[in-house]
Amino acid sequence: MASRCSCTALTKLPLGRSTSQSLTSRSFSTTTSQQRGLPRISPESPDWIQIPRARQDRASESKPVKPKGTLPVPRALFPDGARDPKLQPDFLAKSAPLPTNAASQQPARPGSATDVRRRMAEHRRANLAAGVEGLWQRKQQHEARLERTAAAHQALTLRRRNAPRAGPTTSSRAAPSSRPRPRTTSATSTPRTRLRTPAGRPRGRRASQRS
């Protein structure tokens, strides 16, 4: 009987109020918030933490980038000058000759593999001819620039050598006096006495003391 009363009492307990009204929904995101009018700075940026800098900051100075490695010594492409075989008219025909078989004389279908290979071969021949011509012109320009620089340096050297030299002015230097300067001797200095040996050789004070 007692258990029945306790059950009925528990069933008649007042229910609690719903807490759904008091809770506010908040959005969760892992991205950083950005304020309006401010630049977006990521945590990986060095400006993420503001560090005071000096007035003369060396970070703003432009530093030349040092290239890594060493360049190879350029070889002489035209050792014989204008008589070099690369500058002869038959150089291109010997280096990249045209095909002479019967299959190459037949027209190829546009867009086929044969057509692509033929066009690539034509581009290679044209690039080879343009490259050799460009290297020869660059060599001529480089040699002409060296000759102009050497001629200008030689002319400057001759001009400086033949330029009149200005003599010394009398106002800057005082005229030397014809009167000889007297020799000053200290009062404490004593003349060194030399003794004559029987053989006629001079002998100093030490020799006299030993004797």
Steps between C-alpha positions, in 0.01 A plus 500: 500500500783729583676424176185584306471835672859586427455419131193715473683781673787478257273508201336818627826697532504830309697498177792741450488788257649459158850649468488528124399863522793602720769340277634697204632332188866575421670416174831313518770559238874436479571797272633827639261791526569806291397850587381741242761743367797293623725288276478125537816366669548129543690345792778401261572865420788673684263792568274278713689621810579870500867556586636854541766585246774762496470814292780392269391146441728298277216273400384761247838511324517310175765231515639358176418136451818296473465240225575147607756292321748601232449545130709286264769657288344592164659314215601653171211434263674660201874437544575567131304824481309564180654188343346273760302205357191604698470815291518326164182468290510120500524473882125470550465245221774284654385539863125450442453351153157467345349151470549333163298177532181443307274501806603853594396630159140393545262753657395430857151532641461823699517433872653155465817386675697523176388859446600594857845344461560682172400836646724442804794418270441823306495700825827339612672592173374858522607531866847363420554752221369790712714394799824484301429837339416658836817366663713634216344847528547496878868411454551787257328747734708382795828535310401846373418610855837375624680687223318825581581464870868429429527795260339736752730379777807541279396852397447597865842364593672697221309815594611475861858424400527799264321742732721792621614465855464796736830607664537568874392848609735724699226614735431154634865422570732724698832599343792319658736721700861523385624532855622166636342375816731467802546157643366459848692280737379397839696609806518151643638336189870428519716443197612145452873462532688263282840367570755400249656160522861444411391345175316819411146366538248703695393354827197601701438545867421134555826395340690741724328364808584142404863590446 
